[in-house]
């Protein structure tokens, strides 16, 4: 945040306070205090939360999902983008610190879960984003069969949180997800990560992306395994 240097080691309770400060800064000059409070209240109600949680991943999902959407509704897309730009380095720093604490606490890292397994041999990691569990499972199986590590997310806001914790080399996203679809996810990732945004392969019913959204490739559903293999390889080669 401008004029503010966050602590190097950010934990959940500190992050809650920083999120509130980021909200005030992003809306400075465009909203009164009562309007900012109303936006936060609306976002919490949408998320079914009485208050901001202490868990960093849940804070990230809330900030990039319901909170961003409430700010955009009340104050416009520019204010929502400003919020993303302020929050991204703060939440990433918190994720990095939490990861470093976990690594120090365990001499031997635990085996990764099926949903978050990443390759240990230096191969590329793909984030699969789809609200349907069966689609995520099928894409995961295909990509792992092609030698990629895979992480998954069931929604767009969860996907941004995953990218903050561990930046994937590529994102494969369903274009027609409820809430944040693949096209909007592409725009939000660009706003949050700038030049570090991973390339995106969209899978859509019509095989098309909105004209103002830049993605690496669009596959028409149902995409064959060969189509997916070629698209992912081409997107990674170009990145």
C-alpha positions, 0 to 999 in steps of 0.5 A, a space after each residue: 500500500 502506498 506509504 505503508 510498508 507491511 511486516 515481512 511476516 504476515 499471519 492471519 490476524 495481521 492480514 485481516 487488519 491489512 485487508 481492511 486498510 487495503 479496502 479503505 485505501 482502494 476506495 479513498 476518494 470514491 466512497 464515504 466510510 459508511 459506503 465502504 462499511 456497507 460494501 464489506 457487510 454485503 460481501 460478508 453476508 454473501 460469503 456467509 461469514 459474520 466477520 473476516 476469518 483468521 485463515 489466510 486461504 479463506 481470507 484470500 478467497 473472500 477478498 478476491 471473490 465476494 469483497 471484490 464483487 461488492 466493491 465493483 458493484 458499489 464503486 466500479 471496476 476501477 476501484 475493484 482493480 485497485 483493490 486487487 493490486 493492493 491486496 495481491 502482494 499482501 496476501 502473497 506475502 502472508 502465504 509465503 510466510 505460512 509456507 516457510 513456517 510449515 517447511 521449517 516445522 517439518 524436516 520431511 515434507 508430508 506427501 501432497 494430497 491428490 487435489 494439490 499434488 505438484 511435481 517434484 521433478 521440475 515439470 510444469 504445473 497446471 491449475 485446473 479450474 472447474 465447478 464440476 468435480 467430474 470435469 476436474 477429475 477428468 482433466 486432472 487424470 489427462 494432464 497427469 497422464 501427460 506428465 504435468 503436475 496438477 492443482 485444482 480449484 472449484 471456483 474462480 476466487 479459489 483459483 486466484 487464492 491458489 495462484 497466490 500460494 503457488 503460482 502455476 505455469 498454466 491455468 485451464 479454466 471452464 468458461 461457463 462457471 457460475 460467478 467468476 467464469 474463465 474469461 473473467 478469471 483471466 481478466 482478474 489474474 491479469 489485474 492481480 499479477 500483471 506480467 507474472 500472470 500465467 497463460 490461460 487455456 479456456 474450455 467453452 461451449 462455443 469454442 470462443 472467448 470474448 473479444 477483449 479477453 486475451 487467452 492462450 487458447 480456447 478449446 470447444 467442449 467436449 475437448 479431446 485429450 489430444 486437443 488438450 495436449 496440443 493446447 497446453 504444450 503450445 501455451 507453455 512453449 509460448 509463455 
